[in-house]
Amino acid sequence: MFTCLNASCLAALVPAPTLLGVVGTGAAAPEVYLLGLPLLLLGGGAVYCLTRLLASQQREERMLAALAAERRAADQAAAEFSRNQFAAEQAFREQQAANEKQLRQARALLADAVVTLQRLKQE
């Protein structure tokens, strides 16, 4: 987002008269000192604010990435639970069908046994 956070960028913001005086004259006028110091402090404050803003933005991006990772993990856990639930229901239905088949076979054997006993009684 911010591409310019070094001293050369701040130097471009400060006008030619600086704390060292008017450029090219070698003389330092008192009003130049009064003008340069607030500009230097303002530039330092701007850098501080920009670095705090950048740190805040990075912290927010890390939090968003962590939330996205938590959401993916929760979605994955929900999908796993759903698959397990479906598999358990399917296994229950298969077991129930096997039990019903076994019950039908047992009833058929019992009916055959009754028929066989009735034949033996008649003979």
Secondary structure, DSSP 8 states (H G I E B T S, - for coil): -----SHHHHHHHS-S-BTTBSTTT----HHHHHHHHHHHHHHHHHHHHHHHHHHHHHHHHHHHHHHHHHHHHHHHHHHHHHHHHHHHHHHHHHHHHHHHHHHHHHHHHHHHHHHHHHHHHH-
